[in-house]
Amino acid sequence: MTDPSGCASPESALSVAQARDILLSAITPVDGWETVPIRSALGRVLMRDVVAPFDVPAHDNSAMDGFAVRAADMTAAENRLAVVGTALAGGAFSGVVGPGQAVRVMTGAVLPRGADSVVVQEAARMDGEAVLLPALQRPGQHVRRAGEDLAAGKPALRAGKRIGPAELGLLASLGFAEVAVRRRPRIAFFSTGDELASIGRPLAPGEVYDSNRYTLYGVLSRLGVDILDMGVVRDEPAEMEKAFAEAAREADAILTTGGVSVGEADFVKDIMARLGEVRFWKIDIKPGRPMAFGRLGDAWLFGLPGNPVAVMVNYYQIVQDALVKLQGVDPLPPRPVFKALAAEAIRKVTGRREFPRGVLFQEGGQWQVRLSGNQGSGVLRSMVEANCFIVLPETSASVAAGDWVDVQPFDGVV
């Protein structure tokens, strides 16, 4: 089978970077949009630019409590100016500031006509009906100019922006009660395997409780997509084929766990190839080497491994950005990575990118990182007790205690 991405074959193991590039070059945002009240827009993605209908701020105004003055009256010596009125926030001084005059202003008050600068209240000293101001003030200081935040007719928010608390406030400051957002992608997911039992009943011999669907429910709920949990699908080709066909009809993307390795009962890859196309199914990554990506009808399909930690590593390192792009977010948010000292030795072989789970901590003013216990791909506790991924590139070998390593904190990623 020819890989449309340009790789020689989906049988080839790809680097993490190659796999991400294939996903991100293939996937485009979902079609469709709706208009929602801004309080319902939190976490949604803007469909089109939001254009400022007026300047923000609408008038030159004071950035501080103090005195509005003319820069021409700020000489090298202490300045004595007559106080001729007060301007409050939400109001304006009706007169004009003339030579030798000052107007008391509050933060946010419209800058009185004739004034071009503000001297902060802490620097001033009252003397009867006059104010004494220190020398060497800067012309234009402590003044917020009309339109310096947002200019009328210019984009205030760009299409592709995910709306957060600050964006809600900005929309409200412009008087928008509702906003056009892209529709939420619908993501279907299910687990595969005869050994999986649903929670709420005793385990039979050889069974384990299905944790992967709950992990995927968590990450997808946090992502802000519409989700369709299709339960557990048994290792029976006809049943799996039926589940894939239903998911492809109902969803924009499908996530499965299990069934993508080379075991006798691992059918996902074959069904993908029969019903659609497989673009790759092996990645040089630990944990999570078997991962299938392809298309069934109009739905993208991500076949994740069965081991719980491998599911999470593949999701966060490869799949999540693809789903974010499917939502229409543009540009994709950067992944925060910084250096820390390895507090212990970490074993690794060259040729694959590894993501041990770590505990990032500070000691002696220096960020350090240690492993979060047993690193087996089935040990979900290694994720529970961790607060970061340690990122070990393909070219690196084992790490010695005291070596610098890249770490990717869970905050902002997970």
Secondary structure, DSSP 8 states (H G I E B T S, - for coil): ---TTS-S-TTS-B-HHHHHHHHHHH------EEEEEGGG-TT-BBSS-EE-SS-BSSS-EESSSEEEE-GGG--SS-EEEEEEEEE-TT---SSB--TTEEEEE-TT-B--BT--EEEEGGG-EEETTEEEE-S---TTTTEE-TTSSB-TTSEEE-TT-B--HHHHHHHHHTT-SEEEEE---EEEEEEE-TTEE-TTS---TT-EE--HHHHHHHHHHHHT-EEEEEEEE-S-HHHHHHHHHHHHHH-SEEEEES--SSSTT--HHHHHHHHSEEEEEEBSEES--EEEEEEETTEEEEEE-SSHHHHHHHIIIIIHHHHHHHHT-SS------EEEEESS-B---TTSEE--EEEEEEETTEEEEEE-S---TT-THHHHT-SEEEEB-TT---B-TT-EEEEEESTTT-
